[in-house]
Amino acid sequence: MKNVRKRTSLSAVLLLLLSVSVQGARVDTTWVDSPSMKKKVEVIYVVPDKALGENPQACPVVYLLHGYGGNAGTWIGIKPELGKIADEKGLIFACPDGENSWYWDSPKHEDVRYEAFISSELIKYTDAHYATRADRKGRAITGLSMGGHGAMWNALRHKDVFGAAGSTSGGVDIRPFPKNWEMAVQLGDNESNKALWDAHTVVNQLDSIANGDLALIIDCGEKDFFLEVNKDLHKRLLERGIDHDFITRPGVHDGRYWNNSIDYQILFFEKYFKR
């Protein structure tokens, strides 16, 4: 993609190592067609045994979005136990490569359509190729950092697709960071495109939902540079009377925090799926 920094795809050797290191379940690495972007996107699936074989059982899907500079293999690297968790809880994990897109349909570049990919194209592919609970009550989406923004952005705008959403260390308000993480590549510079920045930040999407539309969980480390914007999101949700789980715990913006925090988010989603 010419407008987003390219990163080298995972090598065959690395994929083999990932498959070996993820205990339990089956790890599939595939390339999913994106008609809106006219390309294929790398996606790693972690599929429990119960969703495989001659008589597969339909399983809920948790979509895991990586952060800036990450790729489809980021979450497996952070949480090698995903395979074991998938088998124990009967969950499918889908980990797409979102490049450094912030999971938007960019208003500046027609070939950047990651919202369309995540909330439509990827969903259709997953439901067509795996034994899924193919409705919003069987889908959750979450992510770390840029992926936390992406998960909330897509869920708030597509509550007909996702029933639950989360964010861990998420950049849920982009506006305090106008020079960071290539956001200006997709939106233009903040000074000249203030309306676009206002329209493309998560905290300004809350009017699209009412209480009960989505099961929401948000967490952030106490020493994370995104802590204040997460606290502000929590405050805004409270003001609107929107139920949600909000957690802060000791930690910074790193893999050690996310390895721990994703356990709580998966438990939250598991309880939602069992309702």
C-alpha positions as a LaTeX table, in Angstrom:
\begin{tabular}{lrrr}
\hline
Residue & $x$ (\AA) & $y$ (\AA) & $z$ (\AA) \\
\hline
Met1 & 0.00 & 0.00 & 0.00 \\
Lys2 & 1.69 & 3.18 & $-1.19$ \\
Asn3 & 0.33 & 5.51 & 1.51 \\
Val4 & 1.05 & 3.42 & 4.60 \\
Arg5 & 4.50 & 2.26 & 5.62 \\
Lys6 & 5.06 & $-1.25$ & 4.36 \\
Arg7 & 6.37 & $-3.95$ & 6.66 \\
Thr8 & 7.89 & $-7.22$ & 5.68 \\
Ser9 & 5.40 & $-10.09$ & 5.84 \\
Leu10 & 6.11 & $-12.86$ & 8.31 \\
Ser11 & 8.60 & $-15.31$ & 6.85 \\
Ala12 & 7.80 & $-18.98$ & 6.44 \\
Val13 & 10.28 & $-19.81$ & 9.18 \\
Leu14 & 8.67 & $-17.40$ & 11.64 \\
Leu15 & 5.23 & $-18.74$ & 10.84 \\
Leu16 & 6.44 & $-22.25$ & 11.56 \\
Leu17 & 7.84 & $-21.13$ & 14.90 \\
Leu18 & 4.59 & $-19.36$ & 15.75 \\
Ser19 & 2.60 & $-22.49$ & 14.95 \\
Val20 & 4.81 & $-24.56$ & 17.21 \\
Ser21 & 4.78 & $-22.02$ & 20.05 \\
Val22 & 1.01 & $-21.60$ & 20.17 \\
Gln23 & $-0.10$ & $-24.51$ & 22.30 \\
Gly24 & $-3.32$ & $-26.25$ & 21.33 \\
Ala25 & $-5.78$ & $-25.36$ & 18.57 \\
Arg26 & $-4.84$ & $-24.88$ & 14.93 \\
Val27 & $-3.09$ & $-21.80$ & 13.59 \\
Asp28 & $-3.99$ & $-20.79$ & 10.05 \\
Thr29 & $-2.21$ & $-18.04$ & 8.17 \\
Thr30 & $-4.13$ & $-16.89$ & 5.14 \\
Trp31 & $-4.57$ & $-13.93$ & 2.80 \\
Val32 & $-8.08$ & $-12.52$ & 2.72 \\
Asp33 & $-9.26$ & $-10.67$ & $-0.36$ \\
Ser34 & $-10.25$ & $-7.04$ & 0.13 \\
Pro35 & $-12.27$ & $-5.86$ & $-2.88$ \\
Ser36 & $-12.42$ & $-2.33$ & $-1.46$ \\
Met37 & $-8.61$ & $-2.07$ & $-1.37$ \\
Lys38 & $-7.96$ & $-4.32$ & $-4.38$ \\
Lys39 & $-5.45$ & $-6.43$ & $-2.48$ \\
Lys40 & $-5.15$ & $-9.34$ & $-0.08$ \\
Val41 & $-4.63$ & $-8.86$ & 3.66 \\
Glu42 & $-2.73$ & $-11.27$ & 5.89 \\
Val43 & $-4.83$ & $-12.77$ & 8.70 \\
Ile44 & $-3.83$ & $-15.34$ & 11.33 \\
Tyr45 & $-6.61$ & $-17.49$ & 12.81 \\
Val46 & $-6.37$ & $-19.53$ & 15.99 \\
Val47 & $-9.08$ & $-22.20$ & 15.75 \\
Pro48 & $-10.13$ & $-24.55$ & 18.58 \\
Asp49 & $-10.48$ & $-28.28$ & 18.01 \\
Lys50 & $-14.26$ & $-28.14$ & 18.49 \\
Ala51 & $-14.59$ & $-25.89$ & 15.43 \\
Leu52 & $-12.69$ & $-28.38$ & 13.25 \\
Gly53 & $-13.26$ & $-31.87$ & 11.88 \\
Glu54 & $-16.24$ & $-33.54$ & 10.26 \\
Asn55 & $-18.77$ & $-32.25$ & 12.79 \\
Pro56 & $-17.54$ & $-28.80$ & 13.83 \\
Gln57 & $-19.37$ & $-26.81$ & 16.48 \\
Ala58 & $-20.06$ & $-23.14$ & 15.84 \\
Cys59 & $-17.81$ & $-20.94$ & 18.00 \\
Pro60 & $-17.78$ & $-17.23$ & 18.81 \\
Val61 & $-15.01$ & $-15.13$ & 17.26 \\
Val62 & $-12.78$ & $-12.57$ & 18.97 \\
Tyr63 & $-11.09$ & $-10.21$ & 16.53 \\
Leu64 & $-7.73$ & $-9.01$ & 17.85 \\
Leu65 & $-6.23$ & $-5.84$ & 16.35 \\
His66 & $-2.53$ & $-5.01$ & 16.67 \\
Gly67 & $-0.93$ & $-1.65$ & 17.42 \\
Tyr68 & 1.19 & 0.74 & 15.39 \\
Gly69 & 4.17 & $-1.00$ & 13.82 \\
Gly70 & 2.61 & $-4.43$ & 14.40 \\
Asn71 & 1.28 & $-7.09$ & 12.06 \\
Ala72 & $-0.92$ & $-10.18$ & 11.93 \\
Gly73 & 1.49 & $-12.08$ & 14.19 \\
Thr74 & 1.65 & $-9.47$ & 16.96 \\
Trp75 & $-0.96$ & $-10.99$ & 19.27 \\
Ile76 & 0.46 & $-14.51$ & 19.02 \\
Gly77 & 3.85 & $-13.07$ & 19.93 \\
Ile78 & 2.38 & $-11.28$ & 22.95 \\
Lys79 & 0.13 & $-14.17$ & 24.03 \\
Pro80 & 1.52 & $-17.54$ & 22.88 \\
Glu81 & $-1.15$ & $-19.24$ & 25.01 \\
Leu82 & $-3.91$ & $-18.18$ & 22.61 \\
Gly83 & $-4.17$ & $-21.71$ & 21.25 \\
Lys84 & $-4.69$ & $-23.19$ & 24.69 \\
Ile85 & $-7.22$ & $-20.48$ & 25.52 \\
Ala86 & $-9.05$ & $-21.10$ & 22.23 \\
Asp87 & $-9.43$ & $-24.81$ & 23.04 \\
Glu88 & $-10.38$ & $-24.28$ & 26.69 \\
Lys89 & $-13.02$ & $-21.62$ & 25.97 \\
Gly90 & $-14.17$ & $-22.66$ & 22.51 \\
Leu91 & $-13.21$ & $-19.36$ & 20.89 \\
Ile92 & $-11.83$ & $-18.53$ & 17.47 \\
Phe93 & $-9.28$ & $-15.70$ & 17.39 \\
Ala94 & $-8.82$ & $-13.70$ & 14.18 \\
Cys95 & $-5.75$ & $-11.46$ & 13.92 \\
Pro96 & $-5.66$ & $-9.28$ & 10.80 \\
Asp97 & $-2.80$ & $-7.12$ & 9.57 \\
Gly98 & $-4.02$ & $-3.53$ & 9.71 \\
Glu99 & $-0.67$ & $-2.00$ & 8.72 \\
Asn100 & $-0.46$ & 1.51 & 10.23 \\
Ser101 & $-3.93$ & 2.47 & 9.06 \\
Trp102 & $-5.58$ & 3.17 & 12.41 \\
Tyr103 & $-8.33$ & 0.94 & 10.97 \\
Trp104 & $-10.05$ & 3.83 & 9.20 \\
Asp105 & $-11.40$ & 4.27 & 5.73 \\
Ser106 & $-9.00$ & 7.10 & 5.02 \\
Pro107 & $-10.62$ & 10.31 & 3.75 \\
Lys108 & $-7.32$ & 11.11 & 2.02 \\
His109 & $-6.45$ & 7.83 & 0.29 \\
Glu110 & $-8.93$ & 5.71 & $-1.64$ \\
Asp111 & $-6.77$ & 2.59 & $-1.27$ \\
Val112 & $-6.94$ & 2.63 & 2.54 \\
Arg113 & $-10.25$ & 1.00 & 3.54 \\
Tyr114 & $-9.54$ & $-0.88$ & 6.74 \\
Glu115 & $-12.89$ & $-0.09$ & 8.33 \\
Ala116 & $-14.61$ & $-1.73$ & 5.36 \\
Phe117 & $-12.20$ & $-4.63$ & 5.58 \\
Ile118 & $-12.55$ & $-5.24$ & 9.33 \\
Ser119 & $-16.31$ & $-4.73$ & 9.65 \\
Ser120 & $-17.45$ & $-6.31$ & 6.40 \\
Glu121 & $-14.96$ & $-8.15$ & 4.22 \\
Leu122 & $-13.13$ & $-9.97$ & 7.02 \\
Ile123 & $-16.39$ & $-10.88$ & 8.75 \\
Lys124 & $-17.79$ & $-12.43$ & 5.58 \\
Tyr125 & $-14.61$ & $-14.41$ & 4.95 \\
Thr126 & $-14.44$ & $-15.71$ & 8.53 \\
Asp127 & $-18.07$ & $-16.81$ & 8.59 \\
Ala128 & $-17.71$ & $-18.49$ & 5.19 \\
His129 & $-14.54$ & $-20.44$ & 6.04 \\
Tyr130 & $-14.94$ & $-21.35$ & 9.73 \\
Ala131 & $-17.62$ & $-22.76$ & 12.01 \\
Thr132 & $-18.69$ & $-19.49$ & 13.63 \\
Arg133 & $-21.69$ & $-18.12$ & 15.45 \\
Ala134 & $-22.41$ & $-15.89$ & 12.50 \\
Asp135 & $-24.21$ & $-12.99$ & 14.14 \\
Arg136 & $-23.31$ & $-10.02$ & 16.33 \\
Lys137 & $-23.96$ & $-12.02$ & 19.52 \\
Gly138 & $-21.07$ & $-14.28$ & 18.54 \\
Arg139 & $-18.57$ & $-11.53$ & 17.70 \\
Ala140 & $-16.26$ & $-9.40$ & 19.84 \\
Ile141 & $-13.46$ & $-7.08$ & 18.80 \\
Thr142 & $-10.59$ & $-5.64$ & 20.81 \\
Gly143 & $-7.04$ & $-4.49$ & 20.35 \\
Leu144 & $-4.00$ & $-2.79$ & 21.83 \\
Ser145 & $-2.96$ & 0.84 & 21.36 \\
Met146 & $-3.80$ & 1.73 & 17.73 \\
Gly147 & $-5.78$ & $-1.52$ & 17.71 \\
Gly148 & $-7.74$ & $-0.41$ & 20.77 \\
His149 & $-8.77$ & 2.66 & 18.83 \\
Gly150 & $-9.56$ & 0.48 & 15.81 \\
Ala151 & $-11.67$ & $-1.97$ & 17.78 \\
Met152 & $-13.77$ & 0.74 & 19.41 \\
Trp153 & $-14.03$ & 2.72 & 16.17 \\
Asn154 & $-15.36$ & $-0.26$ & 14.24 \\
Ala155 & $-17.68$ & $-1.52$ & 16.98 \\
Leu156 & $-19.25$ & 1.87 & 17.69 \\
Arg157 & $-19.88$ & 2.42 & 14.01 \\
His158 & $-21.01$ & $-1.15$ & 13.30 \\
Lys159 & $-23.01$ & $-2.27$ & 16.32 \\
Asp160 & $-25.05$ & $-4.42$ & 13.93 \\
Val161 & $-21.88$ & $-6.47$ & 13.30 \\
Phe162 & $-20.24$ & $-6.66$ & 16.76 \\
Gly163 & $-21.95$ & $-7.34$ & 20.07 \\
Ala164 & $-18.96$ & $-6.67$ & 22.32 \\
Ala165 & $-15.86$ & $-4.53$ & 22.10 \\
Gly166 & $-12.78$ & $-3.70$ & 24.10 \\
Ser167 & $-9.65$ & $-1.62$ & 24.15 \\
Thr168 & $-6.40$ & $-2.13$ & 26.05 \\
Ser169 & $-4.06$ & 0.86 & 26.21 \\
Gly170 & $-6.07$ & 2.32 & 23.35 \\
Gly171 & $-5.54$ & 5.62 & 21.57 \\
Val172 & $-9.21$ & 6.43 & 22.04 \\
Asp173 & $-8.72$ & 10.15 & 21.45 \\
Ile174 & $-6.16$ & 10.86 & 18.75 \\
Arg175 & $-6.25$ & 14.65 & 18.94 \\
Pro176 & $-3.69$ & 15.17 & 21.74 \\
Phe177 & $-1.09$ & 13.39 & 19.55 \\
Pro178 & $-1.20$ & 15.18 & 16.17 \\
Lys179 & 2.41 & 14.47 & 15.21 \\
Asn180 & 2.54 & 10.80 & 16.19 \\
Trp181 & 2.18 & 7.37 & 14.60 \\
Glu182 & 1.44 & 8.42 & 11.02 \\
Met183 & $-2.13$ & 9.46 & 11.74 \\
Ala184 & $-1.60$ & 12.53 & 9.57 \\
Val185 & $-0.87$ & 10.24 & 6.62 \\
Gln186 & $-4.52$ & 9.14 & 6.68 \\
Leu187 & $-6.21$ & 12.36 & 7.88 \\
Gly188 & $-3.92$ & 15.15 & 6.78 \\
Asp189 & $-2.24$ & 17.44 & 9.28 \\
Asn190 & $-4.33$ & 18.35 & 12.28 \\
Glu191 & $-4.04$ & 22.11 & 11.85 \\
Ser192 & $-5.54$ & 22.08 & 8.35 \\
Asn193 & $-7.96$ & 19.20 & 8.87 \\
Lys194 & $-9.38$ & 19.73 & 12.35 \\
Ala195 & $-12.88$ & 18.62 & 11.34 \\
Leu196 & $-11.53$ & 15.32 & 10.04 \\
Trp197 & $-9.57$ & 14.71 & 13.24 \\
Asp198 & $-12.65$ & 15.47 & 15.33 \\
Ala199 & $-14.75$ & 13.11 & 13.20 \\
His200 & $-12.21$ & 10.26 & 13.28 \\
Thr201 & $-11.62$ & 9.95 & 17.02 \\
Val202 & $-13.40$ & 7.35 & 19.15 \\
Val203 & $-14.65$ & 9.67 & 21.88 \\
Asn204 & $-16.74$ & 11.54 & 19.33 \\
Gln205 & $-18.55$ & 8.38 & 18.21 \\
Leu206 & $-20.44$ & 7.75 & 21.45 \\
Asp207 & $-23.68$ & 9.35 & 20.28 \\
Ser208 & $-24.04$ & 6.39 & 17.89 \\
Ile209 & $-24.89$ & 3.97 & 20.72 \\
Ala210 & $-27.36$ & 3.73 & 23.60 \\
Asn211 & $-26.94$ & 1.80 & 26.81 \\
Gly212 & $-26.99$ & $-1.93$ & 26.12 \\
Asp213 & $-26.09$ & $-1.70$ & 22.43 \\
Leu214 & $-22.58$ & $-3.00$ & 23.08 \\
Ala215 & $-20.85$ & $-4.85$ & 25.89 \\
Leu216 & $-17.76$ & $-2.70$ & 26.50 \\
Ile217 & $-14.50$ & $-3.22$ & 28.39 \\
Ile218 & $-11.70$ & $-0.64$ & 28.51 \\
Asp219 & $-8.42$ & $-0.84$ & 30.39 \\
Cys220 & $-5.16$ & 1.06 & 30.58 \\
Gly221 & $-1.97$ & 1.04 & 32.65 \\
Glu222 & $-1.49$ & 3.68 & 35.32 \\
Lys223 & 1.78 & 4.83 & 33.70 \\
Asp224 & 0.57 & 4.62 & 30.11 \\
Phe225 & 0.72 & 7.79 & 27.98 \\
Phe226 & $-2.86$ & 7.01 & 26.87 \\
Leu227 & $-4.20$ & 6.88 & 30.45 \\
Glu228 & $-5.83$ & 10.34 & 30.45 \\
Val229 & $-7.71$ & 9.85 & 27.17 \\
Asn230 & $-9.00$ & 6.52 & 28.49 \\
Lys231 & $-10.17$ & 8.17 & 31.69 \\
Asp232 & $-11.94$ & 10.77 & 29.58 \\
Leu233 & $-13.67$ & 8.04 & 27.54 \\
His234 & $-14.79$ & 6.42 & 30.80 \\
Lys235 & $-16.18$ & 9.76 & 32.01 \\
Arg236 & $-18.07$ & 10.36 & 28.77 \\
Leu237 & $-19.61$ & 6.89 & 28.89 \\
Leu238 & $-20.74$ & 7.49 & 32.47 \\
Glu239 & $-22.28$ & 10.84 & 31.50 \\
Arg240 & $-24.29$ & 9.08 & 28.79 \\
Gly241 & $-25.39$ & 6.30 & 31.13 \\
Ile242 & $-23.64$ & 3.64 & 29.04 \\
Asp243 & $-22.69$ & 0.58 & 31.10 \\
His244 & $-19.11$ & $-0.61$ & 30.66 \\
Asp245 & $-16.18$ & $-2.10$ & 32.52 \\
Phe246 & $-13.29$ & 0.31 & 33.07 \\
Ile247 & $-10.06$ & $-0.93$ & 34.62 \\
Thr248 & $-6.73$ & 0.66 & 35.43 \\
Arg249 & $-3.90$ & $-1.33$ & 36.90 \\
Pro250 & $-0.14$ & $-0.87$ & 37.37 \\
Gly251 & 1.65 & $-0.95$ & 34.05 \\
Val252 & 3.01 & 0.88 & 31.05 \\
His253 & 2.47 & 0.69 & 27.30 \\
Asp254 & 4.14 & $-2.65$ & 26.65 \\
Gly255 & 3.72 & $-6.35$ & 25.93 \\
Arg256 & 3.90 & $-7.36$ & 29.57 \\
Tyr257 & 0.80 & $-5.27$ & 30.30 \\
Trp258 & $-1.10$ & $-6.58$ & 27.26 \\
Asn259 & $-0.22$ & $-10.22$ & 28.00 \\
Asn260 & $-1.98$ & $-9.79$ & 31.33 \\
Ser261 & $-4.83$ & $-7.49$ & 30.31 \\
Ile262 & $-6.08$ & $-9.66$ & 27.44 \\
Asp263 & $-6.95$ & $-12.41$ & 29.94 \\
Tyr264 & $-9.51$ & $-10.14$ & 31.58 \\
Gln265 & $-10.92$ & $-9.02$ & 28.26 \\
Ile266 & $-11.31$ & $-12.61$ & 27.05 \\
Leu267 & $-13.13$ & $-13.48$ & 30.30 \\
Phe268 & $-15.43$ & $-10.49$ & 29.74 \\
Phe269 & $-16.20$ & $-11.63$ & 26.19 \\
Glu270 & $-16.69$ & $-15.24$ & 27.28 \\
Lys271 & $-19.33$ & $-14.11$ & 29.79 \\
Tyr272 & $-21.00$ & $-12.04$ & 27.08 \\
Phe273 & $-21.11$ & $-15.00$ & 24.68 \\
Lys274 & $-22.74$ & $-17.17$ & 27.35 \\
Arg275 & $-25.64$ & $-14.77$ & 27.98 \\
\hline
\end{tabular}
